[in-house]
């Protein structure tokens, strides 16, 4: 299925290592193959906050994010339905340094490159790289718009999502599947919407988190 193929491409990743400025841009880190995970009755999130700037999934564009931050460059990799583009930033204003990727699918994000996902992880050390510049302090703190973020406790995740987590499981994935109204020549029963949230837990706290949304007609 095209939608799941793109989402898997966006959230599929390997261990991130510090990037030397002379090398290619650092893509979002890999996660396990996408699973529907624990079903939710409502969307787990609709975007994230960079300070007072609200980045809304499938609405805000990568160019608009870059303009708001006044730093960073849009990088791309892959072709056709597997292609992704992203912005990468380093947050040094948090107690533990963080790296944040704001991404889209080159096909399903449209020519506007509307944001379709975000990945954030804790860094062992706060390395600002050429392709992942520092976020201005004015655009912090960074939070998912459901209130969750890195270093939150497992209990906070369960409380916000109103669902128990699988104890002892490192990766926890959640998803909401629904319909949105069709327009014009789109299907009369509407379009399919998939909205997901995933966390990687370490010592009872969130070490990596991801959000994404894909609408297909």
C-alpha positions as protocol buffer text, in pm:
chain_id: "A"
residue {
  index: 1
  type: UNK
  ca { x: 0 y: 0 z: 0 }
}
residue {
  index: 2
  type: UNK
  ca { x: 145 y: 337 z: -104 }
}
residue {
  index: 3
  type: UNK
  ca { x: 60 y: 514 z: 222 }
}
residue {
  index: 4
  type: UNK
  ca { x: 228 y: 257 z: 444 }
}
residue {
  index: 5
  type: UNK
  ca { x: 524 y: 240 z: 206 }
}
residue {
  index: 6
  type: UNK
  ca { x: 583 y: 613 z: 242 }
}
residue {
  index: 7
  type: UNK
  ca { x: 536 y: 613 z: 619 }
}
residue {
  index: 8
  type: UNK
  ca { x: 778 y: 323 z: 653 }
}
residue {
  index: 9
  type: UNK
  ca { x: 1031 y: 519 z: 444 }
}
residue {
  index: 10
  type: UNK
  ca { x: 993 y: 828 z: 661 }
}
residue {
  index: 11
  type: UNK
  ca { x: 1015 y: 650 z: 994 }
}
residue {
  index: 12
  type: UNK
  ca { x: 1256 y: 374 z: 892 }
}
residue {
  index: 13
  type: UNK
  ca { x: 1603 y: 450 z: 1023 }
}
residue {
  index: 14
  type: UNK
  ca { x: 1947 y: 351 z: 1161 }
}
residue {
  index: 15
  type: UNK
  ca { x: 2142 y: 468 z: 1464 }
}
residue {
  index: 16
  type: UNK
  ca { x: 2230 y: 833 z: 1425 }
}
residue {
  index: 17
  type: UNK
  ca { x: 2596 y: 933 z: 1438 }
}
residue {
  index: 18
  type: UNK
  ca { x: 2741 y: 1287 z: 1449 }
}
residue {
  index: 19
  type: UNK
  ca { x: 2775 y: 1428 z: 1099 }
}
residue {
  index: 20
  type: UNK
  ca { x: 3090 y: 1597 z: 974 }
}
residue {
  index: 21
  type: UNK
  ca { x: 3002 y: 1913 z: 777 }
}
residue {
  index: 22
  type: UNK
  ca { x: 3169 y: 1778 z: 462 }
}
residue {
  index: 23
  type: UNK
  ca { x: 2944 y: 1470 z: 442 }
}
residue {
  index: 24
  type: UNK
  ca { x: 2584 y: 1424 z: 332 }
}
residue {
  index: 25
  type: UNK
  ca { x: 2295 y: 1546 z: 546 }
}
residue {
  index: 26
  type: UNK
  ca { x: 2179 y: 1323 z: 833 }
}
residue {
  index: 27
  type: UNK
  ca { x: 1839 y: 1163 z: 758 }
}
residue {
  index: 28
  type: UNK
  ca { x: 1578 y: 1095 z: 1026 }
}
residue {
  index: 29
  type: UNK
  ca { x: 1674 y: 791 z: 1238 }
}
residue {
  index: 30
  type: UNK
  ca { x: 1532 y: 443 z: 1165 }
}
residue {
  index: 31
  type: UNK
  ca { x: 1259 y: 274 z: 1365 }
}
residue {
  index: 32
  type: UNK
  ca { x: 1120 y: -80 z: 1346 }
}
residue {
  index: 33
  type: UNK
  ca { x: 897 y: -155 z: 1049 }
}
residue {
  index: 34
  type: UNK
  ca { x: 573 y: 37 z: 1081 }
}
residue {
  index: 35
  type: UNK
  ca { x: 298 y: -143 z: 1268 }
}
residue {
  index: 36
  type: UNK
  ca { x: -52 y: -14 z: 1331 }
}
residue {
  index: 37
  type: UNK
  ca { x: 22 y: -67 z: 1699 }
}
residue {
  index: 38
  type: UNK
  ca { x: -229 y: 14 z: 1969 }
}
residue {
  index: 39
  type: UNK
  ca { x: -546 y: 160 z: 1813 }
}
residue {
  index: 40
  type: UNK
  ca { x: -670 y: 495 z: 1941 }
}
residue {
  index: 41
  type: UNK
  ca { x: -1015 y: 653 z: 1921 }
}
residue {
  index: 42
  type: UNK
  ca { x: -880 y: 1000 z: 1844 }
}
residue {
  index: 43
  type: UNK
  ca { x: -568 y: 1143 z: 1681 }
}
residue {
  index: 44
  type: UNK
  ca { x: -268 y: 1118 z: 1916 }
}
residue {
  index: 45
  type: UNK
  ca { x: -145 y: 1456 z: 1784 }
}
residue {
  index: 46
  type: UNK
  ca { x: -189 y: 1707 z: 1504 }
}
residue {
  index: 47
  type: UNK
  ca { x: 162 y: 1853 z: 1508 }
}
residue {
  index: 48
  type: UNK
  ca { x: 419 y: 2013 z: 1734 }
}
residue {
  index: 49
  type: UNK
  ca { x: 509 y: 2346 z: 1890 }
}
residue {
  index: 50
  type: UNK
  ca { x: 840 y: 2523 z: 1838 }
}
residue {
  index: 51
  type: UNK
  ca { x: 796 y: 2784 z: 2108 }
}
residue {
  index: 52
  type: UNK
  ca { x: 485 y: 2971 z: 1989 }
}
residue {
  index: 53
  type: UNK
  ca { x: 507 y: 2838 z: 1631 }
}
residue {
  index: 54
  type: UNK
  ca { x: 256 y: 2559 z: 1564 }
}
residue {
  index: 55
  type: UNK
  ca { x: 371 y: 2313 z: 1295 }
}
residue {
  index: 56
  type: UNK
  ca { x: 56 y: 2134 z: 1178 }
}
residue {
  index: 57
  type: UNK
  ca { x: 77 y: 1798 z: 1004 }
}
residue {
  index: 58
  type: UNK
  ca { x: -25 y: 1807 z: 636 }
}
residue {
  index: 59
  type: UNK
  ca { x: -73 y: 2185 z: 651 }
}
residue {
  index: 60
  type: UNK
  ca { x: 251 y: 2362 z: 743 }
}
residue {
  index: 61
  type: UNK
  ca { x: 523 y: 2343 z: 475 }
}
residue {
  index: 62
  type: UNK
  ca { x: 893 y: 2279 z: 522 }
}
residue {
  index: 63
  type: UNK
  ca { x: 963 y: 2622 z: 372 }
}
residue {
  index: 64
  type: UNK
  ca { x: 739 y: 2787 z: 632 }
}
residue {
  index: 65
  type: UNK
  ca { x: 924 y: 2606 z: 913 }
}
residue {
  index: 66
  type: UNK
  ca { x: 1261 y: 2712 z: 773 }
}
residue {
  index: 67
  type: UNK
  ca { x: 1141 y: 3072 z: 747 }
}
residue {
  index: 68
  type: UNK
  ca { x: 1019 y: 3071 z: 1107 }
}
residue {
  index: 69
  type: UNK
  ca { x: 1348 y: 2929 z: 1235 }
}
residue {
  index: 70
  type: UNK
  ca { x: 1560 y: 3143 z: 998 }
}
residue {
  index: 71
  type: UNK
  ca { x: 1813 y: 2859 z: 981 }
}
residue {
  index: 72
  type: UNK
  ca { x: 1863 y: 2516 z: 830 }
}
residue {
  index: 73
  type: UNK
  ca { x: 1833 y: 2374 z: 481 }
}
residue {
  index: 74
  type: UNK
  ca { x: 1592 y: 2126 z: 327 }
}
residue {
  index: 75
  type: UNK
  ca { x: 1759 y: 1792 z: 246 }
}
residue {
  index: 76
  type: UNK
  ca { x: 1622 y: 1504 z: 39 }
}
residue {
  index: 77
  type: UNK
  ca { x: 1691 y: 1140 z: -38 }
}
residue {
  index: 78
  type: UNK
  ca { x: 1521 y: 862 z: -231 }
}
residue {
  index: 79
  type: UNK
  ca { x: 1307 y: 871 z: -542 }
}
residue {
  index: 80
  type: UNK
  ca { x: 936 y: 869 z: -627 }
}
residue {
  index: 81
  type: UNK
  ca { x: 718 y: 720 z: -351 }
}
residue {
  index: 82
  type: UNK
  ca { x: 1024 y: 634 z: -141 }
}
residue {
  index: 83
  type: UNK
  ca { x: 1165 y: 987 z: -148 }
}
residue {
  index: 84
  type: UNK
  ca { x: 1163 y: 1204 z: 163 }
}
residue {
  index: 85
  type: UNK
  ca { x: 1268 y: 1561 z: 246 }
}
residue {
  index: 86
  type: UNK
  ca { x: 1343 y: 1707 z: 587 }
}
residue {
  index: 87
  type: UNK
  ca { x: 1478 y: 1984 z: 806 }
}
residue {
  index: 88
  type: UNK
  ca { x: 1706 y: 1895 z: 1097 }
}
residue {
  index: 89
  type: UNK
  ca { x: 1768 y: 2103 z: 1410 }
}
residue {
  index: 90
  type: UNK
  ca { x: 1950 y: 2066 z: 1742 }
}
residue {
  index: 91
  type: UNK
  ca { x: 1786 y: 2187 z: 2062 }
}
residue {
  index: 92
  type: UNK
  ca { x: 2046 y: 2293 z: 2317 }
}
residue {
  index: 93
  type: UNK
  ca { x: 1793 y: 2475 z: 2538 }
}
residue {
  index: 94
  type: UNK
  ca { x: 1660 y: 2154 z: 2693 }
}
residue {
  index: 95
  type: UNK
  ca { x: 1819 y: 1984 z: 2998 }
}
residue {
  index: 96
  type: UNK
  ca { x: 1946 y: 1708 z: 2766 }
}
residue {
  index: 97
  type: UNK
  ca { x: 2041 y: 1801 z: 2406 }
}
residue {
  index: 98
  type: UNK
  ca { x: 1785 y: 1697 z: 2145 }
}
residue {
  index: 99
  type: UNK
  ca { x: 1786 y: 1642 z: 1770 }
}
residue {
  index: 100
  type: UNK
  ca { x: 1467 y: 1710 z: 1576 }
}
residue {
  index: 101
  type: UNK
  ca { x: 1378 y: 1615 z: 1218 }
}
residue {
  index: 102
  type: UNK
  ca { x: 1070 y: 1766 z: 1052 }
}
residue {
  index: 103
  type: UNK
  ca { x: 991 y: 1567 z: 737 }
}
residue {
  index: 104
  type: UNK
  ca { x: 762 y: 1499 z: 444 }
}
residue {
  index: 105
  type: UNK
  ca { x: 713 y: 1245 z: 167 }
}
residue {
  index: 106
  type: UNK
  ca { x: 824 y: 1386 z: -167 }
}
residue {
  index: 107
  type: UNK
  ca { x: 518 y: 1239 z: -339 }
}
residue {
  index: 108
  type: UNK
  ca { x: 241 y: 1260 z: -82 }
}
residue {
  index: 109
  type: UNK
  ca { x: 360 y: 1589 z: 69 }
}
residue {
  index: 110
  type: UNK
  ca { x: 289 y: 1754 z: -266 }
}
residue {
  index: 111
  type: UNK
  ca { x: 495 y: 2020 z: -443 }
}
residue {
  index: 112
  type: UNK
  ca { x: 446 y: 2244 z: -138 }
}
residue {
  index: 113
  type: UNK
  ca { x: 628 y: 1982 z: 75 }
}
residue {
  index: 114
  type: UNK
  ca { x: 371 y: 1984 z: 352 }
}
residue {
  index: 115
  type: UNK
  ca { x: 502 y: 1844 z: 681 }
}
residue {
  index: 116
  type: UNK
  ca { x: 390 y: 1484 z: 732 }
}
residue {
  index: 117
  type: UNK
  ca { x: 609 y: 1370 z: 1020 }
}
residue {
  index: 118
  type: UNK
  ca { x: 851 y: 1458 z: 1298 }
}
residue {
  index: 119
  type: UNK
  ca { x: 1116 y: 1256 z: 1477 }
}
residue {
  index: 120
  type: UNK
  ca { x: 1304 y: 1367 z: 1789 }
}
residue {
  index: 121
  type: UNK
  ca { x: 1564 y: 1191 z: 2000 }
}
residue {
  index: 122
  type: UNK
  ca { x: 1794 y: 1260 z: 2292 }
}
residue {
  index: 123
  type: UNK
  ca { x: 2161 y: 1315 z: 2207 }
}
residue {
  index: 124
  type: UNK
  ca { x: 2452 y: 1175 z: 2408 }
}
residue {
  index: 125
  type: UNK
  ca { x: 2621 y: 1510 z: 2356 }
}
residue {
  index: 126
  type: UNK
  ca { x: 2506 y: 1840 z: 2214 }
}
residue {
  index: 127
  type: UNK
  ca { x: 2669 y: 1848 z: 1873 }
}
residue {
  index: 128
  type: UNK
  ca { x: 2547 y: 2123 z: 1643 }
}
residue {
  index: 129
  type: UNK
  ca { x: 2627 y: 2019 z: 1286 }
}
residue {
  index: 130
  type: UNK
  ca { x: 2618 y: 2201 z: 954 }
}
residue {
  index: 131
  type: UNK
  ca { x: 2293 y: 2030 z: 855 }
}
residue {
  index: 132
  type: UNK
  ca { x: 2137 y: 2035 z: 1205 }
}
residue {
  index: 133
  type: UNK
  ca { x: 2184 y: 2393 z: 1333 }
}
residue {
  index: 134
  type: UNK
  ca { x: 2075 y: 2506 z: 1677 }
}
residue {
  index: 135
  type: UNK
  ca { x: 1715 y: 2611 z: 1731 }
}
residue {
  index: 136
  type: UNK
  ca { x: 1691 y: 2973 z: 1849 }
}
residue {
  index: 137
  type: UNK
  ca { x: 1596 y: 2987 z: 2219 }
}
residue {
  index: 138
  type: UNK
  ca { x: 1287 y: 3188 z: 2120 }
}
residue {
  index: 139
  type: UNK
  ca { x: 1155 y: 2877 z: 1940 }
}
residue {
  index: 140
  type: UNK
  ca { x: 1176 y: 2658 z: 2247 }
}
residue {
  index: 141
  type: UNK
  ca { x: 1053 y: 2467 z: 2435 }
}
residue {
  index: 142
  type: UNK
  ca { x: 959 y: 2207 z: 2177 }
}
residue {
  index: 143
  type: UNK
  ca { x: 658 y: 1985 z: 2248 }
}
residue {
  index: 144
  type: UNK
  ca { x: 413 y: 1764 z: 2064 }
}
residue {
  index: 145
  type: UNK
  ca { x: 79 y: 1943 z: 2072 }
}
residue {
  index: 146
  type: UNK
  ca { x: -60 y: 1668 z: 2296 }
}
residue {
  index: 147
  type: UNK
  ca { x: 189 y: 1785 z: 2560 }
}
residue {
  index: 148
  type: UNK
  ca { x: 431 y: 1490 z: 2541 }
}
residue {
  index: 149
  type: UNK
  ca { x: 801 y: 1516 z: 2471 }
}
residue {
  index: 150
  type: UNK
  ca { x: 1139 y: 1353 z: 2519 }
}
residue {
  index: 151
  type: UNK
  ca { x: 1234 y: 1238 z: 2869 }
}
residue {
  index: 152
  type: UNK
  ca { x: 869 y: 1212 z: 2977 }
}
residue {
  index: 153
  type: UNK
  ca { x: 784 y: 913 z: 3194 }
}
residue {
  index: 154
  type: UNK
  ca { x: 593 y: 611 z: 3066 }
}
residue {
  index: 155
  type: UNK
  ca { x: 300 y: 701 z: 3290 }
}
residue {
  index: 156
  type: UNK
  ca { x: 268 y: 1040 z: 3119 }
}
residue {
  index: 157
  type: UNK
  ca { x: 240 y: 872 z: 2778 }
}
residue {
  index: 158
  type: UNK
  ca { x: -31 y: 636 z: 2904 }
}
residue {
  index: 159
  type: UNK
  ca { x: -223 y: 922 z: 3067 }
}
residue {
  index: 160
  type: UNK
  ca { x: -218 y: 1149 z: 2762 }
}
residue {
  index: 161
  type: UNK
  ca { x: -313 y: 873 z: 2516 }
}
residue {
  index: 162
  type: UNK
  ca { x: -569 y: 720 z: 2756 }
}
residue {
  index: 163
  type: UNK
  ca { x: -440 y: 370 z: 2694 }
}
residue {
  index: 164
  type: UNK
  ca { x: -210 y: 127 z: 2877 }
}
residue {
  index: 165
  type: UNK
  ca { x: 133 y: 55 z: 2731 }
}
residue {
  index: 166
  type: UNK
  ca { x: 287 y: -285 z: 2668 }
}
residue {
  index: 167
  type: UNK
  ca { x: 510 y: -329 z: 2971 }
}
residue {
  index: 168
  type: UNK
  ca { x: 867 y: -429 z: 2897 }
}
residue {
  index: 169
  type: UNK
  ca { x: 843 y: -341 z: 2528 }
}
residue {
  index: 170
  type: UNK
  ca { x: 1104 y: -91 z: 2410 }
}
residue {
  index: 171
  type: UNK
  ca { x: 905 y: 43 z: 2114 }
}
residue {
  index: 172
  type: UNK
  ca { x: 545 y: 149 z: 2162 }
}
residue {
  index: 173
  type: UNK
  ca { x: 335 y: 242 z: 1857 }
}
residue {
  index: 174
  type: UNK
  ca { x: -13 y: 393 z: 1847 }
}
residue {
  index: 175
  type: UNK
  ca { x: -237 y: 487 z: 1557 }
}
residue {
  index: 176
  type: UNK
  ca { x: -569 y: 640 z: 1465 }
}
residue {
  index: 177
  type: UNK
  ca { x: -741 y: 554 z: 1137 }
}
residue {
  index: 178
  type: UNK
  ca { x: -1039 y: 753 z: 1016 }
}
residue {
  index: 179
  type: UNK
  ca { x: -1206 y: 935 z: 731 }
}
residue {
  index: 180
  type: UNK
  ca { x: -1200 y: 1296 z: 620 }
}
residue {
  index: 181
  type: UNK
  ca { x: -1454 y: 1449 z: 379 }
}
residue {
  index: 182
  type: UNK
  ca { x: -1392 y: 1400 z: 8 }
}
residue {
  index: 183
  type: UNK
  ca { x: -1404 y: 1697 z: -228 }
}
residue {
  index: 184
  type: UNK
  ca { x: -1448 y: 1734 z: -602 }
}
residue {
  index: 185
  type: UNK
  ca { x: -1363 y: 1408 z: -776 }
}
residue {
  index: 186
  type: UNK
  ca { x: -1252 y: 1235 z: -457 }
}
residue {
  index: 187
  type: UNK
  ca { x: -1435 y: 927 z: -324 }
}
residue {
  index: 188
  type: UNK
  ca { x: -1787 y: 1013 z: -200 }
}
residue {
  index: 189
  type: UNK
  ca { x: -1722 y: 827 z: 127 }
}
residue {
  index: 190
  type: UNK
  ca { x: -1420 y: 1047 z: 198 }
}
residue {
  index: 191
  type: UNK
  ca { x: -1047 y: 998 z: 217 }
}
residue {
  index: 192
  type: UNK
  ca { x: -850 y: 768 z: 447 }
}
residue {
  index: 193
  type: UNK
  ca { x: -649 y: 931 z: 724 }
}
residue {
  index: 194
  type: UNK
  ca { x: -376 y: 759 z: 924 }
}
residue {
  index: 195
  type: UNK
  ca { x: -229 y: 943 z: 1221 }
}
residue {
  index: 196
  type: UNK
  ca { x: 40 y: 776 z: 1431 }
}
residue {
  index: 197
  type: UNK
  ca { x: 257 y: 822 z: 1736 }
}
residue {
  index: 198
  type: UNK
  ca { x: 557 y: 610 z: 1837 }
}
residue {
  index: 199
  type: UNK
  ca { x: 800 y: 621 z: 2129 }
}
residue {
  index: 200
  type: UNK
  ca { x: 1120 y: 439 z: 2219 }
}
residue {
  index: 201
  type: UNK
  ca { x: 1156 y: 390 z: 2591 }
}
residue {
  index: 202
  type: UNK
  ca { x: 1474 y: 373 z: 2792 }
}
residue {
  index: 203
  type: UNK
  ca { x: 1478 y: 331 z: 3171 }
}
residue {
  index: 204
  type: UNK
  ca { x: 1110 y: 421 z: 3190 }
}
residue {
  index: 205
  type: UNK
  ca { x: 1140 y: 744 z: 2993 }
}
residue {
  index: 206
  type: UNK
  ca { x: 1093 y: 855 z: 2631 }
}
residue {
  index: 207
  type: UNK
  ca { x: 1429 y: 853 z: 2446 }
}
residue {
  index: 208
  type: UNK
  ca { x: 1285 y: 894 z: 2095 }
}
residue {
  index: 209
  type: UNK
  ca { x: 943 y: 987 z: 1965 }
}
residue {
  index: 210
  type: UNK
  ca { x: 774 y: 1022 z: 1627 }
}
residue {
  index: 211
  type: UNK
  ca { x: 449 y: 1155 z: 1489 }
}
residue {
  index: 212
  type: UNK
  ca { x: 312 y: 1128 z: 1136 }
}
residue {
  index: 213
  type: UNK
  ca { x: -3 y: 1176 z: 936 }
}
residue {
  index: 214
  type: UNK
  ca { x: -98 y: 1060 z: 586 }
}
residue {
  index: 215
  type: UNK
  ca { x: -424 y: 1123 z: 399 }
}
residue {
  index: 216
  type: UNK
  ca { x: -496 y: 921 z: 85 }
}
residue {
  index: 217
  type: UNK
  ca { x: -792 y: 926 z: -151 }
}
